Amino acid sequence: MRLLLRPSMVVLFILTSLALASIPLVPPSRAQTVVTTISVGRFPLGVAYDPGNGEVYVTNFNDATVSVISDANNTVVASLNVGRNPVAVAYDSSKGEIFVANEEDGTLSVISDATNTVVATLNVGYGPLGLAYDSSKGEIFVADGYGNTVSVFSDATNTLVATVNVGYGPVAVAYDSSKGEIFVANEDDGTLSVISDTNNTVVATVKVGYDPFAVAYDSSKGEIFVTNGFGTTVSVFSDATNTLVATVNSGYGPLGLAYDSSKGEIFVANEDEVTVSVISDTTNTVVATVRVGTYPDYVAYDSGRGEVFVTDEGASTVTVISDASSAANSTTSTSATSTPPSYTTTPTTAATTSASESTTPATTTSTTAAFTTSTGSATPSGGVSAVLLYGVAGSLVMVVVLAGIVVGMSRRRRKQRLSRQS
């Protein structure tokens, strides 16, 4: 296939490349650090922290198992058989139980954290993909991905108490303890359904970005964070008004996310960029970026250790990140040149301003070097070729980056289709 570039496109590529070159790649002033990487089962996805026993539960999609990790020594202490293609997992603090959504089986596995054994299996809708525990009502909310519904189970009897119609393709659920509401991300129609746990009815539908994938509740700010998986952003909503208050550039392919109540930060797994972005809920900006594994997916916060657990489907591992910041350990500086332009998203405004301020002198210097001779005449020198070569090189880099974005997004879509046919 031939790639035809019009003269105007070539000029645009060259100018854009020169502009990008003038923007300094400044890493965030602080960075969280990777503590360790733990091997688990094949294709790990969902992850949840159990503060009752200091353990982290990880669903292994291809193995039909759940790995149990002790956060005391970051080792796997148990592996439990559950239903086929387990995806999501949630902790029930009242019962000391772990609920696992098995996509292929259409079931929930209930695990006792006292014995790490499966104590019940519940039939749910077709294709359960997301889970959330409502501590006020003692209920489990299950996103039925292919039925466009949310099933509500009582944890006292393990029976279905309600079925709620929501948007198309519900994939993730989060509980808002302040409002007594459940927020459901509907991937296929780009909306959030807001369910009141008082009567289990939808009280609002909110439009979000394209392909919402995961939801997290920030109890300190009373805000809902939603990843827009087929893009680069996280949408932030006020739970008081159900309105958008901010859009944060996170990274390519943001998927899972978790709220760190100790730091007031949101950790976002960017699958296509192979990073985790750290968002401050004070400013709704990215304050750090951490490079992890191969394909980071879901995230859970361990309040006991001040650590964040990130599943990596490609490497069959879980990456553990300390939420303690350290200016001396910057993981972004070593990888900034190999990531897409929006990799460092926090200082977007400042970086743009800095670039615009420095563009004029930089251009003047380049022009002088290229055209000024000893006699002062404007005769082109070898600098012109250098500039042109620089522009062409920059253009090629941009083409590669754009191709990578498209391939990454297509890969995730393909993965979802395959998982739904498995």
C-alpha positions in Angstrom: 0.0 0.0 0.0 1.4 3.4 -1.0 1.3 6.3 1.4 0.6 9.5 -0.6 1.4 12.8 1.1 0.3 16.1 -0.3 2.7 19.0 -0.2 0.6 20.7 2.4 0.7 17.6 4.6 4.5 17.4 4.3 4.7 21.1 5.4 2.3 20.4 8.3 4.3 17.4 9.4 7.6 19.3 9.4 6.2 22.3 11.3 4.5 20.0 13.9 7.8 18.0 14.3 9.7 21.2 14.9 7.2 22.4 17.4 7.2 19.1 19.3 11.0 19.3 19.4 10.9 22.6 21.2 8.7 21.2 24.0 10.9 20.0 26.9 10.1 16.5 28.2 10.0 17.3 31.9 9.1 14.5 34.2 6.7 15.1 37.1 8.3 16.4 40.2 7.6 13.2 42.1 7.1 9.6 41.1 5.7 6.5 42.8 7.9 3.4 42.6 7.4 -0.2 41.7 8.0 -2.4 44.7 7.8 -5.9 43.1 6.2 -8.0 40.5 4.3 -11.2 41.4 3.5 -14.1 39.0 -0.1 -15.3 39.1 -2.3 -17.3 36.8 -2.8 -16.8 33.0 -4.4 -13.5 31.8 -5.1 -11.9 35.2 -7.8 -9.2 35.2 -9.8 -8.3 38.2 -8.2 -7.4 41.6 -9.6 -6.6 45.0 -8.1 -5.9 48.4 -9.4 -7.6 51.6 -8.4 -5.5 54.6 -9.8 -8.1 57.0 -6.9 -10.5 56.3 -4.5 -8.3 54.4 -4.8 -10.3 51.2 -5.3 -9.4 47.5 -7.6 -11.5 45.3 -6.8 -11.7 41.5 -9.0 -13.3 38.9 -7.1 -15.4 36.2 -9.3 -15.3 33.1 -7.8 -18.2 31.2 -7.2 -20.5 34.2 -10.6 -20.2 35.8 -8.8 -19.5 39.1 -8.3 -16.8 41.7 -4.8 -16.2 43.1 -4.6 -15.0 46.7 -1.7 -12.8 47.5 -0.5 -11.9 51.0 0.4 -8.2 51.2 2.8 -9.0 54.1 5.3 -10.6 51.8 3.8 -10.2 48.3 3.6 -13.9 47.6 0.7 -16.1 46.4 -0.6 -18.1 49.3 -3.5 -19.8 47.6 -5.1 -20.6 44.2 -8.8 -21.2 44.1 -10.9 -22.9 41.3 -13.9 -20.8 40.3 -16.1 -20.5 37.3 -15.0 -20.2 33.7 -13.4 -16.9 32.6 -13.5 -15.0 35.9 -13.3 -11.2 35.3 -14.3 -9.0 38.2 -13.9 -9.4 41.9 -15.3 -7.5 45.0 -14.8 -7.7 48.7 -17.8 -7.9 51.1 -16.6 -6.4 54.4 -19.7 -7.4 56.3 -19.5 -11.1 55.6 -15.8 -11.4 55.0 -16.4 -12.8 51.6 -15.1 -12.3 48.1 -17.5 -12.3 45.1 -16.1 -13.3 41.7 -17.9 -12.7 38.4 -17.4 -15.6 36.0 -18.2 -14.3 32.5 -18.5 -17.5 30.6 -20.5 -19.4 33.2 -22.8 -16.5 34.0 -22.2 -17.2 37.7 -20.8 -15.6 40.9 -18.4 -17.6 43.0 -18.5 -16.7 46.7 -15.3 -17.2 48.6 -14.9 -17.2 52.4 -11.7 -15.2 53.3 -11.5 -17.2 56.5 -10.7 -20.4 54.7 -10.1 -19.3 51.1 -12.6 -21.8 49.8 -15.7 -21.3 47.6 -18.8 -21.5 49.8 -21.5 -20.8 47.2 -22.1 -20.4 43.4 -24.9 -18.1 42.3 -26.5 -17.9 38.8 -26.7 -14.4 37.4 -27.4 -12.7 34.0 -25.4 -13.6 30.9 -21.9 -12.3 30.9 -21.3 -10.7 34.4 -18.4 -8.3 34.0 -18.4 -5.8 36.9 -19.1 -6.0 40.6 -19.6 -3.6 43.6 -20.5 -4.1 47.2 -23.0 -1.9 48.9 -22.0 -1.8 52.6 -25.2 0.1 53.6 -27.6 -2.4 52.2 -25.5 -5.6 52.3 -26.0 -6.1 48.6 -23.8 -7.0 45.6 -24.4 -5.2 42.3 -23.5 -7.1 39.2 -23.2 -5.6 35.7 -24.6 -8.1 33.3 -22.6 -7.2 30.2 -24.7 -8.8 27.6 -28.1 -8.4 29.2 -28.0 -4.6 29.6 -29.0 -5.0 33.2 -27.6 -4.9 36.8 -28.5 -7.8 39.1 -28.7 -7.1 42.8 -28.0 -9.9 45.3 -28.5 -10.0 49.1 -25.3 -11.1 50.8 -27.4 -12.4 53.7 -29.2 -15.0 51.6 -27.1 -15.1 48.4 -30.4 -14.6 46.5 -31.4 -12.2 43.7 -33.5 -9.3 45.0 -33.7 -7.1 42.0 -32.9 -6.7 38.3 -32.3 -3.1 37.0 -32.3 -2.1 33.4 -29.4 0.2 32.5 -27.6 1.3 29.3 -26.0 -0.9 26.6 -23.0 -3.0 27.6 -22.6 -2.4 31.3 -19.1 -3.4 32.3 -18.2 -1.7 35.6 -19.8 -0.7 38.9 -18.9 1.5 41.8 -20.7 2.2 45.1 -21.1 5.8 46.4 -21.5 5.5 50.1 -22.3 9.1 50.6 -25.3 9.2 48.2 -26.3 5.6 48.6 -26.0 5.2 44.8 -24.5 2.8 42.4 -22.7 4.1 39.3 -22.6 1.8 36.3 -20.4 2.3 33.2 -22.2 1.3 30.0 -19.5 0.7 27.5 -21.5 0.5 24.3 -23.5 3.7 24.6 -21.0 5.8 26.5 -23.1 6.5 29.5 -23.3 6.2 33.3 -26.4 4.8 34.9 -27.0 6.1 38.4 -29.0 3.6 40.6 -30.5 4.5 44.0 -30.0 1.6 46.4 -33.1 2.7 48.3 -35.5 1.4 45.5 -33.0 -0.1 43.0 -34.1 2.2 40.2 -32.2 4.3 37.8 -32.4 8.0 38.9 -30.1 9.5 36.3 -28.2 8.8 33.1 -25.1 10.7 32.4 -23.2 11.0 29.1 -19.4 10.3 29.4 -16.6 9.8 27.0 -16.3 7.0 24.4 -16.1 3.5 25.7 -16.3 4.0 29.5 -14.5 1.0 31.0 -14.1 1.4 34.8 -15.5 3.5 37.6 -14.1 4.6 41.0 -15.7 6.6 43.8 -13.6 9.3 45.6 -15.2 9.6 49.1 -13.1 12.7 50.0 -14.3 14.8 47.1 -17.6 13.2 46.4 -16.6 12.6 42.8 -16.8 9.7 40.4 -13.8 8.9 38.1 -14.5 7.1 34.8 -11.9 5.9 32.3 -12.7 6.4 28.6 -11.0 3.3 27.3 -11.0 4.1 23.6 -9.1 7.3 24.1 -6.8 9.0 26.5 -9.0 10.6 29.2 -10.6 10.2 32.6 -13.9 11.9 33.2 -14.6 13.3 36.6 -18.2 13.8 37.8 -19.7 15.4 40.9 -22.0 13.0 42.7 -24.0 16.0 44.0 -25.1 17.2 40.6 -24.2 14.3 38.3 -22.4 16.7 36.1 -18.9 16.7 34.5 -16.4 18.8 36.5 -13.2 17.8 34.8 -11.6 15.8 32.0 -8.1 14.6 32.7 -5.6 13.5 30.0 -4.3 10.2 31.4 -2.6 8.1 28.8 -3.5 5.9 25.8 -6.1 3.2 26.5 -7.0 4.0 30.2 -8.8 0.9 31.7 -8.9 0.1 35.4 -8.6 2.6 38.1 -8.6 2.8 41.9 -8.9 5.5 44.6 -6.1 5.9 47.1 -7.9 7.4 50.2 -4.6 8.0 52.0 -3.1 10.2 49.3 -6.2 11.6 47.7 -5.1 10.2 44.4 -6.5 8.1 41.6 -4.3 5.4 40.0 -5.2 4.7 36.3 -3.9 1.7 34.2 -3.1 2.8 30.6 -3.0 -0.4 28.7 -1.9 0.9 25.3 0.8 3.1 26.9 1.9 0.5 29.4 1.9 2.9 32.3 0.0 3.9 35.4 -1.0 7.5 35.8 -1.5 9.1 39.2 -4.1 11.8 39.4 -4.4 14.2 42.3 -8.0 14.7 43.2 -7.2 18.2 44.5 -6.2 19.5 41.1 -7.5 16.8 38.8 -4.2 16.6 37.1 -1.6 13.9 36.6 1.2 14.2 39.1 3.2 11.1 38.3 3.4 8.3 35.7 4.8 4.9 36.4 5.9 2.4 33.7 4.7 -1.1 34.3 4.6 -4.6 32.7 3.2 -5.2 29.3 -0.6 -4.8 29.3 -1.9 -3.3 32.6 -5.6 -3.8 33.1 -7.2 -3.5 36.6 -6.1 -1.7 39.7 -6.8 -2.1 43.5 -5.6 0.0 46.4 -4.2 -1.7 49.6 -4.9 0.7 52.4 -3.0 -1.4 54.9 0.3 -1.2 53.1 -0.2 2.0 51.1 0.3 0.1 47.9 -1.4 -0.3 44.6 -1.8 -3.6 42.8 -2.0 -3.6 39.0 -2.9 -6.8 37.0 -0.9 -7.4 33.8 -2.7 -9.7 31.3 0.2 -10.0 29.0 2.9 -11.0 31.5 0.5 -12.9 33.8 1.7 -10.9 36.7 0.7 -8.3 39.3 2.8 -5.2 39.7 2.9 -3.6 43.2 3.4 0.1 43.4 4.1 2.1 46.5 2.0 5.2 46.8 4.8 7.0 48.7 6.2 9.7 46.4 9.9 10.3 45.9 11.6 12.9 43.8 14.7 10.8 43.5 12.9 7.9 41.7 11.4 9.1 38.4 10.3 6.3 36.1 9.0 8.7 33.5 12.3 10.3 32.6 13.8 7.0 31.4 10.9 6.2 29.1 9.6 9.6 27.9 11.3 9.2 24.5 9.6 5.9 23.8 6.0 6.9 24.6 3.4 8.9 22.7 3.4 12.7 23.0 0.6 12.8 25.6 2.7 10.6 28.0 3.5 13.5 30.3 0.0 14.9 30.7 0.2 16.8 33.9 2.0 19.9 32.9 0.1 20.3 29.6 -0.7 24.0 29.9 2.7 24.9 31.4 4.6 22.8 28.8 2.6 24.4 25.9 3.3 27.9 27.3 7.0 27.1 27.7 7.1 25.8 24.2 5.5 28.8 22.7 7.8 31.1 24.6 10.9 29.3 23.4 9.8 28.7 19.8 10.7 32.1 18.5 14.4 32.2 19.6 14.8 28.6 18.6 13.5 29.2 15.1 15.6 32.4 14.8 18.7 30.5 15.7 18.0 27.7 13.2 17.2 30.2 10.4 20.4 32.1 11.1 22.5 28.9 11.0 20.9 27.8 7.8 21.0 31.0 5.7 23.6 33.4 7.0 27.0 33.4 5.3 30.2 35.2 6.0 29.1 38.0 3.6 25.7 38.3 5.2 23.8 37.1 2.1 20.8 34.9 2.4 22.4 31.9 0.7 21.1 28.5 1.8 23.7 26.3 3.4 23.8 22.7 4.6 21.4 23.8 7.5 18.5 23.7 5.1 19.1 20.0 4.4 19.4 19.4 8.1 16.1 21.1 8.8 14.4 19.1 6.1 15.9 15.8 7.3 14.8 16.7 10.8 11.3 17.4 9.6 11.1 14.2 7.6 12.4 12.2 10.6 9.9 13.8 12.9 7.1 13.1 10.4 8.0 9.4 10.3 8.0 9.3 14.1 4.5 10.8 14.1 3.3 8.2 11.6 4.7 5.4 13.7 3.1 6.8 16.9 -0.3 7.2 15.2 -0.1 3.7 13.8 0.8 2.4 17.3 -2.3 4.1 18.8 -4.6 2.6 16.1 -3.1 -0.9 16.6 -3.3 -0.6 20.4 -6.9 0.3 20.3 -7.8 -2.3 17.7 -6.0 -4.9 19.8 -8.1 -4.2 22.9 -11.3 -4.3 20.9 -10.2 -7.6 19.3 -9.4 -8.9 22.8 -12.9 -8.0 24.0 -14.5 -9.7 21.1 -12.5 -12.9 21.6 -13.2 -13.0 25.3 -16.9 -12.7 24.6 -16.8 -15.6 22.2 -14.7 -17.8 24.5 
